[in-house]
Amino acid sequence: MAGCFACELCRTRRNTVFGVGPRTARWMLVGEAPGEQEDERGEPFVGPAGRLLDQMLAAIGVDRPAEAFIANVLKCRPPGNRNPQPGEVARCEPYLLRQVELIRPALIVALGRFAAQSLLDTDASIASLRGRVHRFRAGEVEVPLVVTYHPAYLLRTLPDKAKSWADLRLARRTFDAMG
């Protein structure tokens, strides 16, 4: 993937940001795209949003380094952290689908509107997608998917932390029900 030149994002990236976590992860969290710090380090969810994500996972009893694989819809940073364009998503989608096929997580948590809309192939609002369990398919792998707010959004919008907490508890209950 480091040699990918399928879209224009390859011209401005410092690093591809494939994802991080154990190959045997039972939890998979998917965000939108790398930001500036992620592009510099080549790792998703570093900085304040990553620290909040670590706290969110710890609150539901998930050890990020041992149990969670963290990825993004896009593997390269869009200039100025703009929203990903449809063509960029289409060219990056095979990488994310393959990640899901290889890792075979028990549960996916979509972090933010863009990730949720991309994974579920919808333009529905995050408010309408939250609060229920969806299904995501990658090849032969079908995985339950829960939608919540992106940690970076929660840093700016504190009142929605309670809603995100409800989403994370739904994710935990869904995971626990699978045995």
PyMOL CGO cylinders between C-alpha atoms (Angstrom):
from pymol import cmd
from pymol.cgo import CYLINDER

trace = [
    CYLINDER, 0.00, 0.00, 0.00, 2.91, 2.37, 0.64, 0.3, 1, 1, 1, 1, 1, 1,
    CYLINDER, 2.91, 2.37, 0.64, 3.48, 2.44, -3.11, 0.3, 1, 1, 1, 1, 1, 1,
    CYLINDER, 3.48, 2.44, -3.11, -0.14, 3.27, -3.98, 0.3, 1, 1, 1, 1, 1, 1,
    CYLINDER, -0.14, 3.27, -3.98, -0.61, 5.99, -6.57, 0.3, 1, 1, 1, 1, 1, 1,
    CYLINDER, -0.61, 5.99, -6.57, -4.29, 5.34, -7.34, 0.3, 1, 1, 1, 1, 1, 1,
    CYLINDER, -4.29, 5.34, -7.34, -5.42, 8.89, -6.51, 0.3, 1, 1, 1, 1, 1, 1,
    CYLINDER, -5.42, 8.89, -6.51, -3.97, 12.39, -6.16, 0.3, 1, 1, 1, 1, 1, 1,
    CYLINDER, -3.97, 12.39, -6.16, -3.51, 12.07, -2.37, 0.3, 1, 1, 1, 1, 1, 1,
    CYLINDER, -3.51, 12.07, -2.37, -0.24, 10.24, -3.00, 0.3, 1, 1, 1, 1, 1, 1,
    CYLINDER, -0.24, 10.24, -3.00, 1.28, 13.56, -4.11, 0.3, 1, 1, 1, 1, 1, 1,
    CYLINDER, 1.28, 13.56, -4.11, 0.79, 15.33, -0.78, 0.3, 1, 1, 1, 1, 1, 1,
    CYLINDER, 0.79, 15.33, -0.78, 1.11, 12.54, 1.78, 0.3, 1, 1, 1, 1, 1, 1,
    CYLINDER, 1.11, 12.54, 1.78, 4.14, 12.02, 3.98, 0.3, 1, 1, 1, 1, 1, 1,
    CYLINDER, 4.14, 12.02, 3.98, 3.14, 8.48, 4.88, 0.3, 1, 1, 1, 1, 1, 1,
    CYLINDER, 3.14, 8.48, 4.88, 0.38, 6.06, 4.12, 0.3, 1, 1, 1, 1, 1, 1,
    CYLINDER, 0.38, 6.06, 4.12, -1.56, 5.31, 7.29, 0.3, 1, 1, 1, 1, 1, 1,
    CYLINDER, -1.56, 5.31, 7.29, -2.55, 1.69, 6.90, 0.3, 1, 1, 1, 1, 1, 1,
    CYLINDER, -2.55, 1.69, 6.90, -3.76, 0.96, 10.42, 0.3, 1, 1, 1, 1, 1, 1,
    CYLINDER, -3.76, 0.96, 10.42, -2.48, -0.36, 13.70, 0.3, 1, 1, 1, 1, 1, 1,
    CYLINDER, -2.48, -0.36, 13.70, -3.35, -3.24, 15.98, 0.3, 1, 1, 1, 1, 1, 1,
    CYLINDER, -3.35, -3.24, 15.98, -3.05, -6.97, 16.29, 0.3, 1, 1, 1, 1, 1, 1,
    CYLINDER, -3.05, -6.97, 16.29, -3.97, -9.20, 13.35, 0.3, 1, 1, 1, 1, 1, 1,
    CYLINDER, -3.97, -9.20, 13.35, -6.18, -11.13, 15.80, 0.3, 1, 1, 1, 1, 1, 1,
    CYLINDER, -6.18, -11.13, 15.80, -8.13, -8.04, 16.95, 0.3, 1, 1, 1, 1, 1, 1,
    CYLINDER, -8.13, -8.04, 16.95, -11.78, -8.72, 17.77, 0.3, 1, 1, 1, 1, 1, 1,
    CYLINDER, -11.78, -8.72, 17.77, -12.63, -5.00, 17.69, 0.3, 1, 1, 1, 1, 1, 1,
    CYLINDER, -12.63, -5.00, 17.69, -12.08, -2.84, 14.62, 0.3, 1, 1, 1, 1, 1, 1,
    CYLINDER, -12.08, -2.84, 14.62, -12.54, 0.92, 14.74, 0.3, 1, 1, 1, 1, 1, 1,
    CYLINDER, -12.54, 0.92, 14.74, -12.72, 2.87, 11.50, 0.3, 1, 1, 1, 1, 1, 1,
    CYLINDER, -12.72, 2.87, 11.50, -12.31, 6.62, 11.20, 0.3, 1, 1, 1, 1, 1, 1,
    CYLINDER, -12.31, 6.62, 11.20, -12.40, 8.97, 8.25, 0.3, 1, 1, 1, 1, 1, 1,
    CYLINDER, -12.40, 8.97, 8.25, -8.87, 9.80, 7.15, 0.3, 1, 1, 1, 1, 1, 1,
    CYLINDER, -8.87, 9.80, 7.15, -5.48, 10.60, 8.63, 0.3, 1, 1, 1, 1, 1, 1,
    CYLINDER, -5.48, 10.60, 8.63, -4.89, 14.08, 9.99, 0.3, 1, 1, 1, 1, 1, 1,
    CYLINDER, -4.89, 14.08, 9.99, -1.63, 15.98, 10.05, 0.3, 1, 1, 1, 1, 1, 1,
    CYLINDER, -1.63, 15.98, 10.05, -0.15, 14.15, 13.06, 0.3, 1, 1, 1, 1, 1, 1,
    CYLINDER, -0.15, 14.15, 13.06, -1.22, 10.77, 11.66, 0.3, 1, 1, 1, 1, 1, 1,
    CYLINDER, -1.22, 10.77, 11.66, 0.36, 11.61, 8.30, 0.3, 1, 1, 1, 1, 1, 1,
    CYLINDER, 0.36, 11.61, 8.30, 3.63, 12.51, 10.04, 0.3, 1, 1, 1, 1, 1, 1,
    CYLINDER, 3.63, 12.51, 10.04, 3.78, 9.35, 12.15, 0.3, 1, 1, 1, 1, 1, 1,
    CYLINDER, 3.78, 9.35, 12.15, 2.13, 6.90, 9.75, 0.3, 1, 1, 1, 1, 1, 1,
    CYLINDER, 2.13, 6.90, 9.75, -0.26, 5.75, 12.48, 0.3, 1, 1, 1, 1, 1, 1,
    CYLINDER, -0.26, 5.75, 12.48, -3.99, 6.45, 12.95, 0.3, 1, 1, 1, 1, 1, 1,
    CYLINDER, -3.99, 6.45, 12.95, -5.50, 8.26, 15.93, 0.3, 1, 1, 1, 1, 1, 1,
    CYLINDER, -5.50, 8.26, 15.93, -2.50, 9.89, 17.54, 0.3, 1, 1, 1, 1, 1, 1,
    CYLINDER, -2.50, 9.89, 17.54, -2.78, 13.19, 19.35, 0.3, 1, 1, 1, 1, 1, 1,
    CYLINDER, -2.78, 13.19, 19.35, -5.81, 14.42, 21.35, 0.3, 1, 1, 1, 1, 1, 1,
    CYLINDER, -5.81, 14.42, 21.35, -8.42, 12.43, 19.38, 0.3, 1, 1, 1, 1, 1, 1,
    CYLINDER, -8.42, 12.43, 19.38, -6.34, 9.28, 19.81, 0.3, 1, 1, 1, 1, 1, 1,
    CYLINDER, -6.34, 9.28, 19.81, -6.01, 9.84, 23.55, 0.3, 1, 1, 1, 1, 1, 1,
    CYLINDER, -6.01, 9.84, 23.55, -9.77, 10.29, 23.83, 0.3, 1, 1, 1, 1, 1, 1,
    CYLINDER, -9.77, 10.29, 23.83, -10.30, 7.13, 21.78, 0.3, 1, 1, 1, 1, 1, 1,
    CYLINDER, -10.30, 7.13, 21.78, -8.02, 5.23, 24.17, 0.3, 1, 1, 1, 1, 1, 1,
    CYLINDER, -8.02, 5.23, 24.17, -10.10, 6.50, 27.11, 0.3, 1, 1, 1, 1, 1, 1,
    CYLINDER, -10.10, 6.50, 27.11, -13.36, 5.58, 25.38, 0.3, 1, 1, 1, 1, 1, 1,
    CYLINDER, -13.36, 5.58, 25.38, -12.14, 2.04, 24.73, 0.3, 1, 1, 1, 1, 1, 1,
    CYLINDER, -12.14, 2.04, 24.73, -10.78, 1.64, 28.25, 0.3, 1, 1, 1, 1, 1, 1,
    CYLINDER, -10.78, 1.64, 28.25, -14.16, 2.76, 29.65, 0.3, 1, 1, 1, 1, 1, 1,
    CYLINDER, -14.16, 2.76, 29.65, -15.82, -0.25, 28.00, 0.3, 1, 1, 1, 1, 1, 1,
    CYLINDER, -15.82, -0.25, 28.00, -13.03, -2.63, 28.91, 0.3, 1, 1, 1, 1, 1, 1,
    CYLINDER, -13.03, -2.63, 28.91, -11.20, -2.78, 25.57, 0.3, 1, 1, 1, 1, 1, 1,
    CYLINDER, -11.20, -2.78, 25.57, -7.39, -2.72, 25.66, 0.3, 1, 1, 1, 1, 1, 1,
    CYLINDER, -7.39, -2.72, 25.66, -6.54, -0.85, 22.45, 0.3, 1, 1, 1, 1, 1, 1,
    CYLINDER, -6.54, -0.85, 22.45, -3.06, -2.30, 21.81, 0.3, 1, 1, 1, 1, 1, 1,
    CYLINDER, -3.06, -2.30, 21.81, -4.11, -5.87, 22.57, 0.3, 1, 1, 1, 1, 1, 1,
    CYLINDER, -4.11, -5.87, 22.57, -7.71, -6.05, 21.32, 0.3, 1, 1, 1, 1, 1, 1,
    CYLINDER, -7.71, -6.05, 21.32, -8.41, -3.34, 18.74, 0.3, 1, 1, 1, 1, 1, 1,
    CYLINDER, -8.41, -3.34, 18.74, -7.35, -2.68, 15.17, 0.3, 1, 1, 1, 1, 1, 1,
    CYLINDER, -7.35, -2.68, 15.17, -7.66, 0.98, 14.23, 0.3, 1, 1, 1, 1, 1, 1,
    CYLINDER, -7.66, 0.98, 14.23, -7.99, 2.02, 10.58, 0.3, 1, 1, 1, 1, 1, 1,
    CYLINDER, -7.99, 2.02, 10.58, -9.41, 4.79, 8.41, 0.3, 1, 1, 1, 1, 1, 1,
    CYLINDER, -9.41, 4.79, 8.41, -11.52, 4.81, 5.27, 0.3, 1, 1, 1, 1, 1, 1,
    CYLINDER, -11.52, 4.81, 5.27, -8.72, 6.71, 3.51, 0.3, 1, 1, 1, 1, 1, 1,
    CYLINDER, -8.72, 6.71, 3.51, -5.10, 5.70, 3.98, 0.3, 1, 1, 1, 1, 1, 1,
    CYLINDER, -5.10, 5.70, 3.98, -3.65, 9.10, 2.98, 0.3, 1, 1, 1, 1, 1, 1,
    CYLINDER, -3.65, 9.10, 2.98, -4.32, 12.55, 4.40, 0.3, 1, 1, 1, 1, 1, 1,
    CYLINDER, -4.32, 12.55, 4.40, -6.53, 14.85, 2.34, 0.3, 1, 1, 1, 1, 1, 1,
    CYLINDER, -6.53, 14.85, 2.34, -4.91, 18.30, 2.04, 0.3, 1, 1, 1, 1, 1, 1,
    CYLINDER, -4.91, 18.30, 2.04, -6.05, 20.64, 4.80, 0.3, 1, 1, 1, 1, 1, 1,
    CYLINDER, -6.05, 20.64, 4.80, -8.01, 17.76, 6.38, 0.3, 1, 1, 1, 1, 1, 1,
    CYLINDER, -8.01, 17.76, 6.38, -10.81, 18.32, 3.89, 0.3, 1, 1, 1, 1, 1, 1,
    CYLINDER, -10.81, 18.32, 3.89, -13.52, 15.70, 3.50, 0.3, 1, 1, 1, 1, 1, 1,
    CYLINDER, -13.52, 15.70, 3.50, -12.56, 12.74, 1.33, 0.3, 1, 1, 1, 1, 1, 1,
    CYLINDER, -12.56, 12.74, 1.33, -13.83, 12.86, -2.24, 0.3, 1, 1, 1, 1, 1, 1,
    CYLINDER, -13.83, 12.86, -2.24, -15.91, 9.99, -3.67, 0.3, 1, 1, 1, 1, 1, 1,
    CYLINDER, -15.91, 9.99, -3.67, -13.17, 8.96, -6.11, 0.3, 1, 1, 1, 1, 1, 1,
    CYLINDER, -13.17, 8.96, -6.11, -10.61, 8.80, -3.30, 0.3, 1, 1, 1, 1, 1, 1,
    CYLINDER, -10.61, 8.80, -3.30, -12.92, 6.63, -1.23, 0.3, 1, 1, 1, 1, 1, 1,
    CYLINDER, -12.92, 6.63, -1.23, -13.55, 4.31, -4.20, 0.3, 1, 1, 1, 1, 1, 1,
    CYLINDER, -13.55, 4.31, -4.20, -9.82, 3.87, -4.81, 0.3, 1, 1, 1, 1, 1, 1,
    CYLINDER, -9.82, 3.87, -4.81, -9.04, 3.25, -1.13, 0.3, 1, 1, 1, 1, 1, 1,
    CYLINDER, -9.04, 3.25, -1.13, -12.02, 0.99, -0.43, 0.3, 1, 1, 1, 1, 1, 1,
    CYLINDER, -12.02, 0.99, -0.43, -10.30, -2.25, -1.52, 0.3, 1, 1, 1, 1, 1, 1,
    CYLINDER, -10.30, -2.25, -1.52, -7.64, -1.73, 1.18, 0.3, 1, 1, 1, 1, 1, 1,
    CYLINDER, -7.64, -1.73, 1.18, -10.23, -1.37, 3.95, 0.3, 1, 1, 1, 1, 1, 1,
    CYLINDER, -10.23, -1.37, 3.95, -12.27, -4.31, 2.67, 0.3, 1, 1, 1, 1, 1, 1,
    CYLINDER, -12.27, -4.31, 2.67, -9.14, -6.46, 2.62, 0.3, 1, 1, 1, 1, 1, 1,
    CYLINDER, -9.14, -6.46, 2.62, -8.27, -5.37, 6.16, 0.3, 1, 1, 1, 1, 1, 1,
    CYLINDER, -8.27, -5.37, 6.16, -11.70, -6.53, 7.34, 0.3, 1, 1, 1, 1, 1, 1,
    CYLINDER, -11.70, -6.53, 7.34, -11.32, -9.83, 5.47, 0.3, 1, 1, 1, 1, 1, 1,
    CYLINDER, -11.32, -9.83, 5.47, -7.90, -10.51, 6.96, 0.3, 1, 1, 1, 1, 1, 1,
    CYLINDER, -7.90, -10.51, 6.96, -8.59, -9.40, 10.52, 0.3, 1, 1, 1, 1, 1, 1,
    CYLINDER, -8.59, -9.40, 10.52, -12.12, -10.83, 10.67, 0.3, 1, 1, 1, 1, 1, 1,
    CYLINDER, -12.12, -10.83, 10.67, -13.15, -8.64, 13.62, 0.3, 1, 1, 1, 1, 1, 1,
    CYLINDER, -13.15, -8.64, 13.62, -16.13, -9.62, 15.74, 0.3, 1, 1, 1, 1, 1, 1,
    CYLINDER, -16.13, -9.62, 15.74, -17.37, -6.01, 15.69, 0.3, 1, 1, 1, 1, 1, 1,
    CYLINDER, -17.37, -6.01, 15.69, -16.71, -2.77, 13.82, 0.3, 1, 1, 1, 1, 1, 1,
    CYLINDER, -16.71, -2.77, 13.82, -17.26, 0.67, 15.31, 0.3, 1, 1, 1, 1, 1, 1,
    CYLINDER, -17.26, 0.67, 15.31, -17.59, 3.44, 12.72, 0.3, 1, 1, 1, 1, 1, 1,
    CYLINDER, -17.59, 3.44, 12.72, -16.19, 6.67, 14.15, 0.3, 1, 1, 1, 1, 1, 1,
    CYLINDER, -16.19, 6.67, 14.15, -17.97, 9.69, 12.72, 0.3, 1, 1, 1, 1, 1, 1,
    CYLINDER, -17.97, 9.69, 12.72, -20.39, 10.59, 9.97, 0.3, 1, 1, 1, 1, 1, 1,
    CYLINDER, -20.39, 10.59, 9.97, -18.02, 10.08, 7.08, 0.3, 1, 1, 1, 1, 1, 1,
    CYLINDER, -18.02, 10.08, 7.08, -16.85, 6.63, 8.17, 0.3, 1, 1, 1, 1, 1, 1,
    CYLINDER, -16.85, 6.63, 8.17, -20.42, 5.54, 8.87, 0.3, 1, 1, 1, 1, 1, 1,
    CYLINDER, -20.42, 5.54, 8.87, -21.72, 6.81, 5.54, 0.3, 1, 1, 1, 1, 1, 1,
    CYLINDER, -21.72, 6.81, 5.54, -18.82, 5.22, 3.65, 0.3, 1, 1, 1, 1, 1, 1,
    CYLINDER, -18.82, 5.22, 3.65, -19.04, 1.84, 5.35, 0.3, 1, 1, 1, 1, 1, 1,
    CYLINDER, -19.04, 1.84, 5.35, -22.82, 1.65, 5.13, 0.3, 1, 1, 1, 1, 1, 1,
    CYLINDER, -22.82, 1.65, 5.13, -23.01, 3.20, 1.64, 0.3, 1, 1, 1, 1, 1, 1,
    CYLINDER, -23.01, 3.20, 1.64, -25.58, 5.78, 2.67, 0.3, 1, 1, 1, 1, 1, 1,
    CYLINDER, -25.58, 5.78, 2.67, -26.01, 9.52, 2.96, 0.3, 1, 1, 1, 1, 1, 1,
    CYLINDER, -26.01, 9.52, 2.96, -28.09, 9.20, 6.14, 0.3, 1, 1, 1, 1, 1, 1,
    CYLINDER, -28.09, 9.20, 6.14, -27.23, 11.42, 9.08, 0.3, 1, 1, 1, 1, 1, 1,
    CYLINDER, -27.23, 11.42, 9.08, -25.16, 10.09, 11.95, 0.3, 1, 1, 1, 1, 1, 1,
    CYLINDER, -25.16, 10.09, 11.95, -28.13, 10.78, 14.25, 0.3, 1, 1, 1, 1, 1, 1,
    CYLINDER, -28.13, 10.78, 14.25, -30.26, 8.35, 12.24, 0.3, 1, 1, 1, 1, 1, 1,
    CYLINDER, -30.26, 8.35, 12.24, -27.52, 5.70, 12.08, 0.3, 1, 1, 1, 1, 1, 1,
    CYLINDER, -27.52, 5.70, 12.08, -26.65, 5.68, 15.80, 0.3, 1, 1, 1, 1, 1, 1,
    CYLINDER, -26.65, 5.68, 15.80, -28.40, 3.55, 18.40, 0.3, 1, 1, 1, 1, 1, 1,
    CYLINDER, -28.40, 3.55, 18.40, -28.71, 0.31, 16.44, 0.3, 1, 1, 1, 1, 1, 1,
    CYLINDER, -28.71, 0.31, 16.44, -26.57, -2.48, 15.08, 0.3, 1, 1, 1, 1, 1, 1,
    CYLINDER, -26.57, -2.48, 15.08, -25.92, -2.53, 11.34, 0.3, 1, 1, 1, 1, 1, 1,
    CYLINDER, -25.92, -2.53, 11.34, -24.28, -5.24, 9.21, 0.3, 1, 1, 1, 1, 1, 1,
    CYLINDER, -24.28, -5.24, 9.21, -21.12, -4.70, 7.18, 0.3, 1, 1, 1, 1, 1, 1,
    CYLINDER, -21.12, -4.70, 7.18, -19.92, -7.12, 4.53, 0.3, 1, 1, 1, 1, 1, 1,
    CYLINDER, -19.92, -7.12, 4.53, -16.43, -7.52, 3.09, 0.3, 1, 1, 1, 1, 1, 1,
    CYLINDER, -16.43, -7.52, 3.09, -16.19, -10.54, 0.83, 0.3, 1, 1, 1, 1, 1, 1,
    CYLINDER, -16.19, -10.54, 0.83, -17.27, -13.58, 2.84, 0.3, 1, 1, 1, 1, 1, 1,
    CYLINDER, -17.27, -13.58, 2.84, -17.01, -11.70, 6.15, 0.3, 1, 1, 1, 1, 1, 1,
    CYLINDER, -17.01, -11.70, 6.15, -20.15, -10.17, 7.63, 0.3, 1, 1, 1, 1, 1, 1,
    CYLINDER, -20.15, -10.17, 7.63, -19.66, -8.10, 10.77, 0.3, 1, 1, 1, 1, 1, 1,
    CYLINDER, -19.66, -8.10, 10.77, -21.98, -6.20, 13.11, 0.3, 1, 1, 1, 1, 1, 1,
    CYLINDER, -21.98, -6.20, 13.11, -21.27, -2.48, 12.98, 0.3, 1, 1, 1, 1, 1, 1,
    CYLINDER, -21.27, -2.48, 12.98, -22.10, 0.24, 15.50, 0.3, 1, 1, 1, 1, 1, 1,
    CYLINDER, -22.10, 0.24, 15.50, -21.94, 3.95, 14.65, 0.3, 1, 1, 1, 1, 1, 1,
    CYLINDER, -21.94, 3.95, 14.65, -20.74, 6.65, 17.03, 0.3, 1, 1, 1, 1, 1, 1,
    CYLINDER, -20.74, 6.65, 17.03, -19.25, 10.12, 16.91, 0.3, 1, 1, 1, 1, 1, 1,
    CYLINDER, -19.25, 10.12, 16.91, -15.63, 10.71, 15.97, 0.3, 1, 1, 1, 1, 1, 1,
    CYLINDER, -15.63, 10.71, 15.97, -13.38, 11.50, 18.96, 0.3, 1, 1, 1, 1, 1, 1,
    CYLINDER, -13.38, 11.50, 18.96, -12.21, 14.76, 17.32, 0.3, 1, 1, 1, 1, 1, 1,
    CYLINDER, -12.21, 14.76, 17.32, -15.86, 15.87, 17.10, 0.3, 1, 1, 1, 1, 1, 1,
    CYLINDER, -15.86, 15.87, 17.10, -16.40, 14.97, 20.75, 0.3, 1, 1, 1, 1, 1, 1,
    CYLINDER, -16.40, 14.97, 20.75, -13.47, 17.16, 21.74, 0.3, 1, 1, 1, 1, 1, 1,
    CYLINDER, -13.47, 17.16, 21.74, -15.33, 20.11, 20.19, 0.3, 1, 1, 1, 1, 1, 1,
    CYLINDER, -15.33, 20.11, 20.19, -18.88, 19.10, 21.17, 0.3, 1, 1, 1, 1, 1, 1,
    CYLINDER, -18.88, 19.10, 21.17, -18.89, 17.95, 24.78, 0.3, 1, 1, 1, 1, 1, 1,
    CYLINDER, -18.89, 17.95, 24.78, -22.68, 17.41, 25.12, 0.3, 1, 1, 1, 1, 1, 1,
    CYLINDER, -22.68, 17.41, 25.12, -22.54, 14.54, 22.59, 0.3, 1, 1, 1, 1, 1, 1,
    CYLINDER, -22.54, 14.54, 22.59, -20.15, 12.56, 24.79, 0.3, 1, 1, 1, 1, 1, 1,
    CYLINDER, -20.15, 12.56, 24.79, -23.18, 11.08, 26.58, 0.3, 1, 1, 1, 1, 1, 1,
    CYLINDER, -23.18, 11.08, 26.58, -24.59, 9.89, 23.25, 0.3, 1, 1, 1, 1, 1, 1,
    CYLINDER, -24.59, 9.89, 23.25, -21.24, 8.37, 22.34, 0.3, 1, 1, 1, 1, 1, 1,
    CYLINDER, -21.24, 8.37, 22.34, -21.14, 6.61, 25.71, 0.3, 1, 1, 1, 1, 1, 1,
    CYLINDER, -21.14, 6.61, 25.71, -24.53, 5.03, 24.90, 0.3, 1, 1, 1, 1, 1, 1,
    CYLINDER, -24.53, 5.03, 24.90, -23.15, 3.91, 21.52, 0.3, 1, 1, 1, 1, 1, 1,
    CYLINDER, -23.15, 3.91, 21.52, -20.10, 2.35, 23.14, 0.3, 1, 1, 1, 1, 1, 1,
    CYLINDER, -20.10, 2.35, 23.14, -22.26, 0.49, 25.65, 0.3, 1, 1, 1, 1, 1, 1,
    CYLINDER, -22.26, 0.49, 25.65, -24.32, -0.83, 22.70, 0.3, 1, 1, 1, 1, 1, 1,
    CYLINDER, -24.32, -0.83, 22.70, -21.09, -1.96, 21.05, 0.3, 1, 1, 1, 1, 1, 1,
    CYLINDER, -21.09, -1.96, 21.05, -19.98, -3.69, 24.25, 0.3, 1, 1, 1, 1, 1, 1,
    CYLINDER, -19.98, -3.69, 24.25, -23.34, -5.46, 24.69, 0.3, 1, 1, 1, 1, 1, 1,
    CYLINDER, -23.34, -5.46, 24.69, -23.30, -6.56, 21.05, 0.3, 1, 1, 1, 1, 1, 1,
    CYLINDER, -23.30, -6.56, 21.05, -19.77, -7.89, 21.38, 0.3, 1, 1, 1, 1, 1, 1,
    CYLINDER, -19.77, -7.89, 21.38, -20.53, -9.69, 24.66, 0.3, 1, 1, 1, 1, 1, 1,
    CYLINDER, -20.53, -9.69, 24.66, -23.67, -11.28, 23.20, 0.3, 1, 1, 1, 1, 1, 1,
    CYLINDER, -23.67, -11.28, 23.20, -21.53, -13.00, 20.55, 0.3, 1, 1, 1, 1, 1, 1,
    CYLINDER, -21.53, -13.00, 20.55, -19.80, -15.02, 23.24, 0.3, 1, 1, 1, 1, 1, 1,
]
cmd.load_cgo(trace, "trace")
